[in-house]
Amino acid sequence: MIDDDLVFKALADPTRRFLLDLLFMVDGRTLTGLESELAMTRFGVMKHLRVLEEAGLVITRRQGREKLHFLNPVPIRQIHDRWIDKYTEHRTAALLDLKRELEEGP
């Protein structure tokens, strides 16, 4: 079970969302590769990556001397299923009912 608060905290910061976007585009990046895309210190990037790892949004794997960072979309999907899907289901059903009524006519 994921901790929703950790995921929401991680996603609340634009820099962390940008890091996730970078990993979405090219997964398995090194710290140096991610750092080169941002105008901040190496330690700043490391702090952001730590928050993302604690939330389960980034998974790391050692490959020789390098530490590779990978996007883990599962926590985002779980948030979607728990908090977004249940609110859109009713609206979708209502739109389908409306469509059906309009197509049937008077």
Rosetta constraint file for C-alpha pairs under 8 A:
AtomPair CA 2 CA 7 HARMONIC 7.92 0.50
AtomPair CA 2 CA 55 HARMONIC 7.54 0.50
AtomPair CA 2 CA 56 HARMONIC 7.63 0.50
AtomPair CA 2 CA 75 HARMONIC 6.59 0.50
AtomPair CA 3 CA 7 HARMONIC 6.63 0.50
AtomPair CA 3 CA 55 HARMONIC 7.13 0.50
AtomPair CA 4 CA 8 HARMONIC 6.07 0.50
AtomPair CA 4 CA 79 HARMONIC 7.09 0.50
AtomPair CA 5 CA 9 HARMONIC 5.96 0.50
AtomPair CA 6 CA 10 HARMONIC 6.07 0.50
AtomPair CA 6 CA 51 HARMONIC 7.98 0.50
AtomPair CA 6 CA 54 HARMONIC 7.21 0.50
AtomPair CA 6 CA 55 HARMONIC 4.97 0.50
AtomPair CA 7 CA 11 HARMONIC 6.13 0.50
AtomPair CA 7 CA 52 HARMONIC 7.81 0.50
AtomPair CA 7 CA 55 HARMONIC 5.01 0.50
AtomPair CA 7 CA 56 HARMONIC 7.62 0.50
AtomPair CA 7 CA 57 HARMONIC 7.48 0.50
AtomPair CA 7 CA 75 HARMONIC 7.12 0.50
AtomPair CA 7 CA 76 HARMONIC 7.59 0.50
AtomPair CA 8 CA 12 HARMONIC 5.97 0.50
AtomPair CA 9 CA 13 HARMONIC 7.33 0.50
AtomPair CA 10 CA 16 HARMONIC 6.56 0.50
AtomPair CA 10 CA 17 HARMONIC 7.89 0.50
AtomPair CA 10 CA 51 HARMONIC 6.08 0.50
AtomPair CA 10 CA 52 HARMONIC 5.74 0.50
AtomPair CA 10 CA 55 HARMONIC 6.68 0.50
AtomPair CA 11 CA 16 HARMONIC 6.50 0.50
AtomPair CA 11 CA 17 HARMONIC 5.86 0.50
AtomPair CA 12 CA 16 HARMONIC 7.89 0.50
AtomPair CA 12 CA 17 HARMONIC 7.75 0.50
AtomPair CA 13 CA 17 HARMONIC 6.39 0.50
AtomPair CA 14 CA 18 HARMONIC 6.09 0.50
AtomPair CA 15 CA 19 HARMONIC 6.27 0.50
AtomPair CA 15 CA 48 HARMONIC 7.63 0.50
AtomPair CA 16 CA 20 HARMONIC 6.29 0.50
AtomPair CA 16 CA 48 HARMONIC 6.04 0.50
AtomPair CA 16 CA 49 HARMONIC 7.45 0.50
AtomPair CA 16 CA 52 HARMONIC 7.19 0.50
AtomPair CA 17 CA 21 HARMONIC 6.22 0.50
AtomPair CA 18 CA 22 HARMONIC 6.21 0.50
AtomPair CA 19 CA 23 HARMONIC 6.30 0.50
AtomPair CA 19 CA 34 HARMONIC 7.21 0.50
AtomPair CA 20 CA 24 HARMONIC 6.06 0.50
AtomPair CA 20 CA 58 HARMONIC 7.98 0.50
AtomPair CA 20 CA 71 HARMONIC 6.55 0.50
AtomPair CA 21 CA 25 HARMONIC 6.29 0.50
AtomPair CA 22 CA 26 HARMONIC 6.22 0.50
AtomPair CA 22 CA 27 HARMONIC 7.67 0.50
AtomPair CA 22 CA 34 HARMONIC 7.53 0.50
AtomPair CA 23 CA 27 HARMONIC 4.56 0.50
AtomPair CA 23 CA 28 HARMONIC 7.00 0.50
AtomPair CA 23 CA 29 HARMONIC 6.94 0.50
AtomPair CA 23 CA 69 HARMONIC 7.61 0.50
AtomPair CA 23 CA 70 HARMONIC 6.33 0.50
AtomPair CA 23 CA 71 HARMONIC 5.64 0.50
AtomPair CA 24 CA 71 HARMONIC 6.41 0.50
AtomPair CA 27 CA 69 HARMONIC 7.08 0.50
AtomPair CA 27 CA 70 HARMONIC 5.26 0.50
AtomPair CA 27 CA 71 HARMONIC 6.47 0.50
AtomPair CA 28 CA 68 HARMONIC 5.01 0.50
AtomPair CA 28 CA 69 HARMONIC 4.89 0.50
AtomPair CA 28 CA 70 HARMONIC 4.82 0.50
AtomPair CA 28 CA 71 HARMONIC 7.92 0.50
AtomPair CA 29 CA 33 HARMONIC 5.88 0.50
AtomPair CA 29 CA 34 HARMONIC 6.53 0.50
AtomPair CA 29 CA 68 HARMONIC 5.24 0.50
AtomPair CA 29 CA 69 HARMONIC 5.27 0.50
AtomPair CA 29 CA 70 HARMONIC 7.03 0.50
AtomPair CA 30 CA 34 HARMONIC 6.33 0.50
AtomPair CA 30 CA 66 HARMONIC 6.75 0.50
AtomPair CA 30 CA 67 HARMONIC 5.92 0.50
AtomPair CA 30 CA 68 HARMONIC 4.82 0.50
AtomPair CA 30 CA 69 HARMONIC 6.17 0.50
AtomPair CA 31 CA 35 HARMONIC 5.87 0.50
AtomPair CA 31 CA 42 HARMONIC 7.81 0.50
AtomPair CA 31 CA 45 HARMONIC 7.73 0.50
AtomPair CA 31 CA 46 HARMONIC 7.52 0.50
AtomPair CA 31 CA 67 HARMONIC 7.33 0.50
AtomPair CA 31 CA 68 HARMONIC 7.42 0.50
AtomPair CA 31 CA 69 HARMONIC 7.62 0.50
AtomPair CA 32 CA 36 HARMONIC 6.14 0.50
AtomPair CA 32 CA 42 HARMONIC 7.83 0.50
AtomPair CA 33 CA 37 HARMONIC 7.09 0.50
AtomPair CA 34 CA 38 HARMONIC 7.10 0.50
AtomPair CA 34 CA 45 HARMONIC 7.78 0.50
AtomPair CA 35 CA 39 HARMONIC 7.73 0.50
AtomPair CA 35 CA 40 HARMONIC 7.37 0.50
AtomPair CA 35 CA 41 HARMONIC 7.50 0.50
AtomPair CA 35 CA 42 HARMONIC 6.16 0.50
AtomPair CA 35 CA 45 HARMONIC 6.29 0.50
AtomPair CA 40 CA 44 HARMONIC 6.11 0.50
AtomPair CA 40 CA 45 HARMONIC 6.90 0.50
AtomPair CA 41 CA 45 HARMONIC 6.51 0.50
AtomPair CA 42 CA 46 HARMONIC 6.20 0.50
AtomPair CA 43 CA 47 HARMONIC 6.17 0.50
AtomPair CA 44 CA 48 HARMONIC 6.44 0.50
AtomPair CA 45 CA 49 HARMONIC 6.15 0.50
AtomPair CA 46 CA 50 HARMONIC 6.09 0.50
AtomPair CA 47 CA 51 HARMONIC 6.50 0.50
AtomPair CA 48 CA 52 HARMONIC 6.40 0.50
AtomPair CA 49 CA 53 HARMONIC 6.06 0.50
AtomPair CA 49 CA 58 HARMONIC 7.38 0.50
AtomPair CA 50 CA 54 HARMONIC 6.11 0.50
AtomPair CA 51 CA 55 HARMONIC 6.31 0.50
AtomPair CA 52 CA 56 HARMONIC 6.30 0.50
AtomPair CA 52 CA 57 HARMONIC 5.22 0.50
AtomPair CA 52 CA 58 HARMONIC 5.53 0.50
AtomPair CA 53 CA 57 HARMONIC 5.76 0.50
AtomPair CA 53 CA 58 HARMONIC 4.74 0.50
AtomPair CA 53 CA 59 HARMONIC 6.18 0.50
AtomPair CA 55 CA 75 HARMONIC 7.89 0.50
AtomPair CA 56 CA 72 HARMONIC 6.83 0.50
AtomPair CA 56 CA 75 HARMONIC 6.69 0.50
AtomPair CA 57 CA 71 HARMONIC 6.06 0.50
AtomPair CA 57 CA 72 HARMONIC 4.83 0.50
AtomPair CA 57 CA 73 HARMONIC 6.36 0.50
AtomPair CA 57 CA 74 HARMONIC 7.58 0.50
AtomPair CA 57 CA 75 HARMONIC 6.42 0.50
AtomPair CA 57 CA 76 HARMONIC 7.67 0.50
AtomPair CA 58 CA 69 HARMONIC 6.36 0.50
AtomPair CA 58 CA 70 HARMONIC 5.47 0.50
AtomPair CA 58 CA 71 HARMONIC 4.81 0.50
AtomPair CA 58 CA 72 HARMONIC 5.35 0.50
AtomPair CA 59 CA 69 HARMONIC 5.81 0.50
AtomPair CA 59 CA 70 HARMONIC 5.12 0.50
AtomPair CA 59 CA 71 HARMONIC 6.42 0.50
AtomPair CA 59 CA 72 HARMONIC 6.38 0.50
AtomPair CA 60 CA 67 HARMONIC 6.45 0.50
AtomPair CA 60 CA 68 HARMONIC 5.42 0.50
AtomPair CA 60 CA 69 HARMONIC 4.57 0.50
AtomPair CA 60 CA 70 HARMONIC 6.06 0.50
AtomPair CA 61 CA 67 HARMONIC 5.68 0.50
AtomPair CA 61 CA 68 HARMONIC 5.26 0.50
AtomPair CA 61 CA 69 HARMONIC 6.73 0.50
AtomPair CA 62 CA 66 HARMONIC 5.76 0.50
AtomPair CA 62 CA 67 HARMONIC 4.45 0.50
AtomPair CA 62 CA 68 HARMONIC 6.09 0.50
AtomPair CA 63 CA 67 HARMONIC 6.15 0.50
AtomPair CA 63 CA 68 HARMONIC 6.99 0.50
AtomPair CA 73 CA 77 HARMONIC 6.34 0.50
AtomPair CA 74 CA 78 HARMONIC 6.17 0.50
AtomPair CA 75 CA 79 HARMONIC 6.21 0.50
AtomPair CA 76 CA 80 HARMONIC 6.18 0.50
AtomPair CA 77 CA 81 HARMONIC 6.09 0.50
AtomPair CA 78 CA 82 HARMONIC 6.07 0.50
AtomPair CA 79 CA 83 HARMONIC 5.71 0.50
AtomPair CA 79 CA 84 HARMONIC 7.33 0.50
AtomPair CA 80 CA 84 HARMONIC 4.89 0.50
AtomPair CA 80 CA 85 HARMONIC 6.03 0.50
AtomPair CA 81 CA 85 HARMONIC 5.01 0.50
AtomPair CA 81 CA 86 HARMONIC 7.07 0.50
AtomPair CA 82 CA 86 HARMONIC 6.69 0.50
AtomPair CA 83 CA 87 HARMONIC 7.18 0.50
AtomPair CA 84 CA 88 HARMONIC 6.42 0.50
AtomPair CA 85 CA 89 HARMONIC 6.13 0.50
AtomPair CA 86 CA 90 HARMONIC 7.49 0.50
AtomPair CA 87 CA 91 HARMONIC 7.41 0.50
AtomPair CA 88 CA 92 HARMONIC 6.15 0.50
AtomPair CA 89 CA 93 HARMONIC 6.20 0.50
AtomPair CA 90 CA 94 HARMONIC 6.14 0.50
AtomPair CA 91 CA 95 HARMONIC 6.16 0.50
AtomPair CA 92 CA 96 HARMONIC 6.25 0.50
AtomPair CA 93 CA 97 HARMONIC 6.22 0.50
AtomPair CA 94 CA 98 HARMONIC 6.17 0.50
AtomPair CA 95 CA 99 HARMONIC 6.09 0.50
AtomPair CA 96 CA 100 HARMONIC 6.14 0.50
AtomPair CA 97 CA 101 HARMONIC 6.23 0.50
AtomPair CA 98 CA 102 HARMONIC 6.14 0.50
AtomPair CA 99 CA 103 HARMONIC 6.12 0.50
AtomPair CA 100 CA 104 HARMONIC 6.22 0.50
AtomPair CA 101 CA 105 HARMONIC 6.48 0.50
